[in-house]
Amino acid sequence: MTFYNLAEVVLEWPVQECIEIEGVKYLLAHAMTTHPHKAYRDDYYMWGEGDEQEFLKNGIDGYISVCGHQNQGGGSIWKNRIGNVYICDCGSGDKNGRLGCLCLETKEEIYV
């Protein structure tokens, strides 16, 4: 039987994932996304680039970003005004939080 250190396994995962569904490009990440061809700092997976307000307002041109990390919507999935940033952290670890899921094809929000 092989045992793995969970932190070592997670650190091997990509910082973000770029996918395309029906011609729409998505960036999926824990905290923040960045343009796919940009280099990352070692701590990027937790904090992004530090300019959260600019990211939340404008996103990444040409992509829809789907992230978690910080509850922006008061228990609901939050999206910016132009619809290219979704924050899906709905506080599921909090006493009154819930788990939020976003269907990428339809943008339907599902809560548990």
Backbone torsions as a table, in degrees:
resi	resn	phi	psi	omega
1	MET	NA	135.0	179.6
2	THR	-105.9	132.9	177.2
3	PHE	-109.1	141.4	-179.7
4	TYR	-119.1	146.2	171.3
5	ASN	-82.4	117.7	-175.6
6	LEU	-55.6	-41.8	180.0
7	ALA	-60.8	-40.4	179.5
8	GLU	-65.6	-39.4	178.8
9	VAL	-64.2	-47.8	-178.2
10	VAL	-62.1	-39.7	-179.3
11	LEU	-66.4	-16.2	176.7
12	GLU	-84.0	-14.5	179.9
13	TRP	-72.4	156.5	176.9
14	PRO	-66.9	151.8	178.7
15	VAL	-65.6	-38.9	175.1
16	GLN	-146.6	161.5	179.2
17	GLU	-122.9	134.7	177.3
18	CYS	-106.9	123.6	177.7
19	ILE	-130.8	162.6	177.2
20	GLU	-130.2	130.3	178.8
21	ILE	-129.9	120.8	179.2
22	GLU	50.4	42.0	176.9
23	GLY	81.4	-0.7	179.1
24	VAL	-102.0	129.9	-179.2
25	LYS	-93.2	130.1	-179.8
26	TYR	-119.0	144.5	170.3
27	LEU	-115.2	125.2	-178.8
28	LEU	-114.0	129.3	-178.4
29	ALA	-155.2	165.5	178.4
30	HIS	-71.4	-54.4	-171.6
31	ALA	-107.1	-58.0	-176.7
32	MET	-148.6	155.6	174.1
33	THR	-107.2	166.0	174.5
34	THR	-142.9	169.0	178.6
35	HIS	-55.9	136.0	-174.5
36	PRO	-56.6	-23.1	-177.1
37	HIS	-96.3	9.1	-178.7
38	LYS	-93.4	144.4	178.0
39	ALA	-76.0	151.8	-178.8
40	TYR	-110.4	150.4	168.5
41	ARG	-78.2	164.5	180.0
42	ASP	-62.1	-32.9	-177.7
43	ASP	-96.8	12.5	-176.2
44	TYR	-59.5	-35.3	-176.3
45	TYR	-61.5	-21.8	179.7
46	MET	-99.2	-37.2	-168.5
47	TRP	-121.3	-8.8	-176.4
48	GLY	70.1	-152.1	-176.4
49	GLU	-96.0	-2.1	176.7
50	GLY	92.5	-13.3	178.4
51	ASP	-102.6	63.5	-174.2
52	GLU	-61.1	-39.6	-176.8
53	GLN	-63.4	-42.7	177.1
54	GLU	-64.4	-43.4	178.7
55	PHE	-61.8	-48.4	-178.2
56	LEU	-62.4	-35.0	-179.1
57	LYS	-74.5	-47.2	-170.5
58	ASN	-112.4	-19.5	-178.2
59	GLY	65.1	-154.0	179.0
60	ILE	-115.0	119.5	-176.5
61	ASP	-54.2	128.5	176.7
62	GLY	90.2	0.3	-177.2
63	TYR	-136.8	156.6	167.3
64	ILE	-106.3	123.9	-179.2
65	SER	-96.6	134.4	176.2
66	VAL	-125.2	117.7	-174.3
67	CYS	-135.5	177.6	173.4
68	GLY	-130.5	-129.3	170.5
69	HIS	77.3	-40.7	-178.7
70	GLN	-141.1	131.1	-178.5
71	ASN	-76.1	105.5	-179.7
72	GLN	-98.2	-20.6	-170.7
73	GLY	-105.1	15.8	177.9
74	GLY	59.9	38.4	178.9
75	GLY	101.0	0.7	177.2
76	SER	-126.7	160.9	175.6
77	ILE	-65.0	131.3	-178.4
78	TRP	-103.7	143.0	171.1
79	LYS	-135.6	150.8	179.6
80	ASN	-76.9	173.6	-174.3
81	ARG	-64.4	-30.9	-178.7
82	ILE	-92.6	-0.6	173.0
83	GLY	73.7	25.1	178.5
84	ASN	-116.1	8.9	172.8
85	VAL	-136.1	125.0	175.0
86	TYR	-120.9	130.0	175.0
87	ILE	-111.0	114.1	-172.3
88	CYS	-97.7	3.9	177.3
89	ASP	-75.5	109.7	-178.0
90	CYS	-107.6	18.3	176.7
91	GLY	77.2	34.0	-176.4
92	SER	-60.2	-22.4	177.6
93	GLY	-85.9	-8.5	179.4
94	ASP	-86.2	160.8	-178.0
95	LYS	-54.6	-45.4	-178.6
96	ASN	-105.8	15.0	-178.5
97	GLY	-78.8	172.0	177.1
98	ARG	-146.6	163.3	179.9
99	LEU	-89.4	127.4	179.4
100	GLY	-111.9	141.9	178.4
101	CYS	-133.6	139.7	-179.0
102	LEU	-116.4	122.6	174.4
103	CYS	-77.6	117.3	-175.3
104	LEU	-67.9	-33.7	-179.1
105	GLU	-69.5	-38.9	-173.3
106	THR	-112.6	-12.2	-174.6
107	LYS	65.5	17.0	175.3
108	GLU	-66.3	136.4	177.8
109	GLU	-98.8	131.7	-179.4
110	ILE	-124.1	133.5	-177.1
111	TYR	-125.9	143.9	177.3
112	VAL	-126.0	NA	NA
